Amino acid sequence: MNFYNKTTEKITLANSLNLFTSDDVLSINELYNVSIPSKWFPVLFSLDSGKKINITEISKEINQSEAIVTQLIDEISIAGGILNDTTENIISLSEHGQNIIKKINEQTTDIEAALDSLMMTAESKEGQEYQLLLQQKSLFKRVQEQKKQRESKGVEIIDYTPDYQPAFRSLNVEWISKYFVMEETDYKSLDHPDDYIISKGGRILIALLDGETVGVCALIKMHNSPYDYEMAKMAVSPKAQGKSIGFLLGKAVANLAKELGASKLYLESNTVLAPALNLYRKLGFVEVKGLVSPYKRCNIQMVLDLE
């Protein structure tokens, strides 16, 4: 096994039980996007937490000769951007280097959480039972789930205010334009959400990650319809995708609709948007037919029973 992380007893035990396949290792490393030689990591870990130390101290800490440490530091320096400029042999991590270490520590945390869950599920601690469980869900999938859970803890869902109108508009324009053509109805609701959504009994929710707007979704009041509200104008920033933002927004919108007394939540989409349809089905939506869509791009309607 060659993960870009600190070796822990749990990971070592999992390795001895052959719980990691080569595909798991490759996929997990790609998931965290750290593509530098593993031989550098003893040096980088010795500089963790913002330490500034010299080559002699690093040599003692990682139990390698000063000649080897010097060679490794030279290699890391040539790669660029990982170490700060050295003065009198004092070495420290640059901001980029600190971000790399952060990713590695996150990877370790998620792997251990996945292993904890796996080991708690197993009735016995035999390797054979672990293998059976991993046939049902691979270790990569388990780590991926833990990563999403960890990242989603930093997501805050708040109510819309006019200050968020530019983000509501830009995220939706980016999303719609990627697959379709903006329509007149889009511009009306995105340019004037207070008039076309809020004042007519609807709501808009905003997803924040570290204070930045990364997702939006509207709850539109439906009139003269068999359905109470429509979930619409959901958009997630590309840089925040894979963090369960869409699922969290969808759950929040569904809960809000139920709080407002709705019994059915309606949405419209397009069958080319397979990931979006998978999300809606995960939320509990099922396909229905009957309503005529005001959008040319929509060819599928779905409903979530809230009762």
C-alpha positions as CSV (number, residue, x, y, z in Angstrom):
1,M,0.0,0.0,0.0
2,N,1.3,3.5,-0.8
3,F,-1.1,6.1,0.6
4,Y,0.1,9.6,0.9
5,N,-0.6,9.7,4.6
6,K,0.9,9.1,8.0
7,T,1.0,5.4,8.9
8,T,-1.3,4.5,11.8
9,E,-1.9,1.3,13.7
10,K,-5.4,1.0,12.2
11,I,-4.2,1.5,8.6
12,T,-1.3,-0.9,9.2
13,L,-3.8,-3.5,10.6
14,A,-6.1,-3.1,7.5
15,N,-3.1,-3.5,5.3
16,S,-2.1,-6.7,7.0
17,L,-5.6,-8.1,6.4
18,N,-5.4,-7.2,2.7
19,L,-8.4,-4.8,2.9
20,F,-6.9,-2.4,0.4
21,T,-7.0,-3.4,-3.3
22,S,-4.7,-1.7,-5.7
23,D,-7.7,0.0,-7.3
24,D,-8.8,1.3,-3.9
25,V,-5.3,2.8,-3.3
26,L,-5.2,4.4,-6.7
27,S,-8.7,5.8,-6.5
28,I,-8.3,7.1,-2.9
29,N,-5.0,8.8,-3.7
30,E,-6.7,10.5,-6.8
31,L,-9.6,11.5,-4.6
32,Y,-7.4,13.7,-2.5
33,N,-5.3,15.1,-5.4
34,V,-1.9,14.8,-3.9
35,S,0.6,13.7,-6.6
36,I,4.1,14.0,-5.1
37,P,6.5,11.2,-4.3
38,S,5.8,9.4,-1.0
39,K,9.5,9.5,-0.1
40,W,9.2,13.2,0.5
41,F,6.6,12.9,3.2
42,P,8.9,12.1,6.2
43,V,10.5,15.5,5.6
44,L,7.2,17.3,5.0
45,F,5.6,15.8,8.1
46,S,8.6,16.9,10.2
47,L,7.7,20.4,9.1
48,D,4.0,20.1,10.0
49,S,2.3,22.7,12.2
50,G,4.4,25.5,10.9
51,K,7.7,24.4,12.3
52,K,11.0,26.0,11.2
53,I,13.9,23.7,11.7
54,N,17.3,23.0,10.2
55,I,18.6,19.9,8.3
56,T,20.2,18.4,11.4
57,E,17.0,18.5,13.4
58,I,15.0,17.0,10.5
59,S,17.7,14.3,10.2
60,K,17.2,13.3,13.8
61,E,13.5,13.5,13.7
62,I,13.1,11.2,10.6
63,N,16.1,9.0,11.5
64,Q,17.9,9.6,8.2
65,S,21.4,10.9,7.4
66,E,21.9,14.6,6.8
67,A,23.0,13.8,3.2
68,I,19.7,12.0,2.5
69,V,17.7,14.8,4.0
70,T,19.6,17.4,2.0
71,Q,19.0,15.4,-1.2
72,L,15.2,15.2,-0.4
73,I,15.0,18.9,0.3
74,D,16.8,19.7,-3.0
75,E,14.2,17.5,-4.8
76,I,11.3,19.1,-3.0
77,S,12.7,22.6,-3.7
78,I,13.2,21.9,-7.4
79,A,9.5,20.8,-7.6
80,G,8.7,24.4,-6.4
81,G,6.2,26.0,-4.2
82,I,6.3,23.5,-1.3
83,L,9.1,24.9,0.8
84,N,9.8,28.5,1.7
85,D,13.1,30.0,0.7
86,T,15.8,28.6,3.0
87,T,18.0,30.9,5.0
88,E,20.9,29.5,7.0
89,N,19.6,26.0,6.4
90,I,16.3,26.8,8.2
91,I,13.5,24.9,6.4
92,S,9.7,25.5,6.6
93,L,6.6,24.7,4.6
94,S,5.1,27.3,2.3
95,E,1.4,27.9,2.2
96,H,1.1,25.4,-0.7
97,G,3.1,22.8,1.3
98,Q,0.8,23.3,4.3
99,N,-2.2,22.7,2.0
100,I,-0.6,19.5,0.9
101,I,-0.2,18.3,4.5
102,K,-3.7,19.3,5.2
103,K,-5.0,17.1,2.4
104,I,-2.9,14.2,3.6
105,N,-4.2,14.6,7.2
106,E,-7.8,14.7,5.9
107,Q,-7.1,11.6,3.8
108,T,-5.9,9.8,6.9
109,T,-8.9,10.9,9.0
110,D,-11.3,9.7,6.4
111,I,-9.6,6.3,5.9
112,E,-9.6,5.7,9.6
113,A,-13.3,6.7,9.9
114,A,-14.1,4.3,7.0
115,L,-12.2,1.5,8.7
116,D,-13.9,2.2,12.1
117,S,-17.3,1.9,10.4
118,L,-16.2,-1.3,8.6
119,M,-14.9,-2.9,11.8
120,M,-17.9,-2.0,13.8
121,T,-20.2,-3.6,11.2
122,A,-18.3,-6.9,11.2
123,E,-19.6,-9.3,13.8
124,S,-16.3,-11.0,14.0
125,K,-12.8,-9.6,13.3
126,E,-11.9,-12.2,10.8
127,G,-10.4,-11.0,7.5
128,Q,-12.9,-13.2,5.5
129,E,-15.9,-11.3,7.0
130,Y,-14.3,-8.0,6.1
131,Q,-13.8,-9.1,2.5
132,L,-17.5,-10.1,2.3
133,L,-18.5,-6.6,3.5
134,L,-16.1,-5.0,1.0
135,Q,-17.6,-6.9,-1.8
136,Q,-20.9,-5.2,-0.9
137,K,-19.2,-1.8,-0.8
138,S,-15.6,-1.1,-1.7
139,L,-13.2,0.6,0.7
140,F,-12.9,3.5,-1.8
141,K,-16.7,4.0,-1.6
142,R,-16.5,4.0,2.2
143,V,-13.7,6.5,2.2
144,Q,-15.6,8.7,-0.3
145,E,-18.7,8.7,1.9
146,Q,-16.6,9.7,5.0
147,K,-15.0,12.5,3.0
148,K,-18.4,13.8,2.0
149,Q,-19.7,13.6,5.6
150,R,-16.7,15.4,7.0
151,E,-16.9,18.2,4.4
152,S,-20.6,18.6,4.7
153,K,-20.2,19.4,8.4
154,G,-18.8,22.8,7.3
155,V,-21.8,23.6,5.2
156,E,-24.4,26.2,6.5
157,I,-27.8,26.5,5.0
158,I,-29.4,30.0,5.5
159,D,-32.3,32.0,4.2
160,Y,-32.0,34.2,1.2
161,T,-31.5,38.0,1.5
162,P,-31.2,40.5,-1.3
163,D,-27.4,40.5,-0.8
164,Y,-27.3,37.0,-2.3
165,Q,-29.1,37.8,-5.5
166,P,-25.9,38.1,-7.6
167,A,-24.8,34.7,-6.4
168,F,-28.3,33.2,-6.9
169,R,-28.2,34.5,-10.5
170,S,-24.6,33.7,-11.4
171,L,-24.6,30.1,-10.1
172,N,-27.8,29.4,-12.0
173,V,-26.7,31.0,-15.2
174,E,-23.4,29.0,-15.0
175,W,-25.3,25.8,-14.4
176,I,-28.1,26.3,-17.0
177,S,-25.7,27.6,-19.7
178,K,-23.5,24.6,-19.3
179,Y,-26.2,22.2,-20.7
180,F,-29.0,24.4,-22.1
181,V,-29.9,27.9,-23.3
182,M,-31.2,30.5,-20.8
183,E,-34.9,31.2,-21.3
184,E,-37.0,34.3,-20.6
185,T,-38.5,32.7,-17.5
186,D,-35.1,32.1,-16.1
187,Y,-34.1,35.7,-16.4
188,K,-37.2,36.9,-14.7
189,S,-36.8,34.8,-11.6
190,L,-33.1,35.2,-11.4
191,D,-33.0,38.9,-12.0
192,H,-36.0,39.6,-9.7
193,P,-36.3,36.8,-7.2
194,D,-38.1,39.0,-4.7
195,D,-40.9,39.7,-7.2
196,Y,-41.1,36.3,-8.9
197,I,-40.4,34.0,-5.9
198,I,-40.4,35.5,-2.4
199,S,-43.4,37.9,-2.8
200,K,-45.5,35.0,-4.2
201,G,-45.1,32.8,-1.1
202,G,-41.8,31.1,-2.0
203,R,-38.4,30.9,-0.3
204,I,-34.8,30.6,-1.4
205,L,-32.1,28.8,0.6
206,I,-28.3,29.5,0.4
207,A,-25.5,27.1,1.1
208,L,-22.4,28.5,2.6
209,L,-19.0,26.8,2.9
210,D,-16.5,28.7,5.0
211,G,-18.6,31.8,4.4
212,E,-18.6,31.5,0.6
213,T,-21.9,31.0,-1.3
214,V,-21.5,27.5,-3.0
215,G,-25.1,26.5,-3.6
216,V,-28.6,27.9,-4.0
217,C,-32.1,26.5,-4.3
218,A,-35.6,28.0,-4.6
219,L,-38.9,26.8,-3.1
220,I,-41.6,28.2,-5.4
221,K,-45.2,28.4,-4.3
222,M,-47.5,26.7,-6.9
223,H,-51.0,28.0,-7.5
224,N,-53.9,26.2,-9.2
225,S,-51.9,23.0,-9.1
226,P,-52.2,19.6,-7.5
227,Y,-48.8,20.3,-6.0
228,D,-48.0,22.7,-3.2
229,Y,-44.5,23.8,-4.0
230,E,-41.8,23.4,-6.6
231,M,-38.1,22.8,-5.9
232,A,-36.3,24.8,-8.6
233,K,-33.2,26.8,-9.5
234,M,-30.9,24.5,-7.6
235,A,-27.3,25.2,-8.5
236,V,-23.9,24.2,-6.9
237,S,-20.6,25.8,-7.6
238,P,-18.3,23.5,-9.6
239,K,-15.6,23.9,-7.1
240,A,-17.9,22.7,-4.3
241,Q,-19.3,19.7,-6.1
242,G,-18.7,16.3,-4.5
243,K,-19.3,17.7,-1.0
244,S,-23.0,16.7,-0.8
245,I,-24.1,20.4,-1.2
246,G,-27.0,19.5,-3.5
247,F,-28.2,16.8,-1.2
248,L,-28.1,19.1,1.8
249,L,-29.9,21.8,-0.1
250,G,-32.6,19.4,-1.3
251,K,-33.2,18.0,2.2
252,A,-33.4,21.5,3.6
253,V,-35.9,22.6,0.9
254,A,-38.0,19.5,1.4
255,N,-38.0,20.1,5.2
256,L,-39.0,23.7,4.7
257,A,-41.8,22.8,2.4
258,K,-43.1,20.4,5.0
259,E,-42.9,23.0,7.7
260,L,-44.9,25.3,5.5
261,G,-47.7,22.7,5.3
262,A,-46.9,21.1,1.9
263,S,-47.8,17.5,1.3
264,K,-46.2,17.2,-2.2
265,L,-43.0,18.8,-3.6
266,Y,-42.7,19.0,-7.3
267,L,-39.7,19.5,-9.7
268,E,-38.8,19.6,-13.4
269,S,-35.6,18.5,-15.0
270,N,-34.1,16.9,-18.1
271,T,-33.2,13.2,-18.6
272,V,-29.7,14.2,-19.8
273,L,-28.8,15.3,-16.3
274,A,-28.2,11.8,-14.9
275,P,-26.3,13.0,-11.7
276,A,-29.2,15.4,-10.9
277,L,-31.8,12.7,-11.4
278,N,-29.9,10.4,-9.1
279,L,-29.8,13.1,-6.5
280,Y,-33.6,13.6,-6.7
281,R,-34.2,9.9,-6.5
282,K,-31.9,9.7,-3.4
283,L,-34.1,12.5,-1.9
284,G,-37.2,10.3,-2.5
285,F,-38.6,11.9,-5.7
286,V,-40.5,9.7,-8.2
287,E,-41.4,10.4,-11.8
288,V,-44.9,11.7,-12.7
289,K,-46.6,13.0,-15.8
290,G,-49.2,15.5,-16.6
291,L,-48.1,19.1,-16.1
292,V,-47.0,21.3,-19.1
293,S,-43.6,22.8,-18.4
294,P,-43.0,26.5,-19.0
295,Y,-39.4,25.6,-20.0
296,K,-38.4,24.1,-23.3
297,R,-35.5,22.2,-21.7
298,C,-37.6,20.2,-19.3
299,N,-38.8,16.7,-20.3
300,I,-39.3,15.0,-16.9
301,Q,-41.4,15.8,-13.8
302,M,-40.9,14.3,-10.4
303,V,-42.8,14.6,-7.0
304,L,-41.8,14.0,-3.4
305,D,-44.5,12.9,-1.0
306,L,-43.9,14.8,2.2
307,E,-46.6,13.1,4.3
